[in-house]
Amino acid sequence: MKLVLISFGVILIGLLIVEGSLRLFFGLGKRPIYMADDEIGYLLAPNQNLRRLGKLTIINQYSMRTEAIEPSPLNDTIRLFFIGDSIVNGAWWTDQNETISTLVKEQIEKKLSQTVEVLNASANSWGPRNQLAYLKRFGTFNSQVIFLIINTDDLFATKPTSLRVGKDINYPDQQPILAVEEILEKVFYRDPKIPGMDEIVGERGDRVGFNLEAIENMKAIATENKSQFMMVLTPLKREMNPEPRDYEKVARKRLQDWVNTNNVPFIDFLPIFAKQENIDNLYRDHIHLSPLGNQLVSQNISELILK
């Protein structure tokens, strides 16, 4: 009996050491939490502050990846409003200080004598219709510039849905009881069959047209609120090896035609990235940017804004 108790005690101490190490050194056990929304689809739950694998994530009271803000900027503050998906958000693997929005803030403040605020309203896999719904809900916060950053896949994004929240491991709606639980979830995770998702993923109709309409409505909101509307399009890594697919070329041309017709300041990063010596260095995976990619994007955005 004594041997059993000793063995149990050793196992328990070992588990406590593992649990504490996962929390202390890796930040597991506290992850970014999402909440479902009937109109936006989903957004990051407000007022989060966490560090995972050494990377800081701050989510403010408006579900932005930005520190807490006032509804309107101070008189001497330039306020820029970035809206986008995981590329803008940076996700948990990008430190708060390495996001595109923070880099733009630092670069513009070096050139100007004014204080600059860059708001970052974004979430993983948001498309233009999610972003439009966010703007309709929260407004522009009296920003001088509304800056939309999308990638090629966003031109084909489906309508907002909250079905993944709490069911897909990438959209948790609560914290795990134990850090070890996160490890086990990832090891044994299988994509769930979520009722209704097949209909969302297989959305019929002119998706590119739906998303261009959403972008046009975002521009209208910016104009109504006396904000300058600007845009960026980042490419998938495979689009440069050797070129975009035919349906992507068609969608890109439709966007470019709309930009030209509406005189929207716009940067397409496909030709800019294609000129770089090592394209792989710009990407973390097939779509998300590396710190070097974020630096290149932020430099070009800062130059466009300063013009």
Buried (B, 14 or more C-beta within 10 A) or exposed (E): EEEEEEEEEEEEEEEEEBBEEBBEEBBBBBBBBBBBBEEBBBBBBBEBEBBBEEBBBBBBEBBBBBBEBEEEBEEEBBBBBBBBBBBBBBBBBBBBEBBBBBBBBEBBBEEEEEEBBBBBBBBBBBBBBBBBBBBEEBBBBBBBBBBBBBBBBBBBBBBBBBBBBBBBBEBBBEBBEBBBBBBEEEEEEEEEEBEEBEEBEEEEEEBBEBBBBBBBBBBEBBEEBEBBBBBBBBBBBBBBEEEBEEEBEEBBEBBEEBBEEBEBBBBBBBEBBBEBEEBEEBBBEEBBBBBBBBBBBBEBBBEBBEE
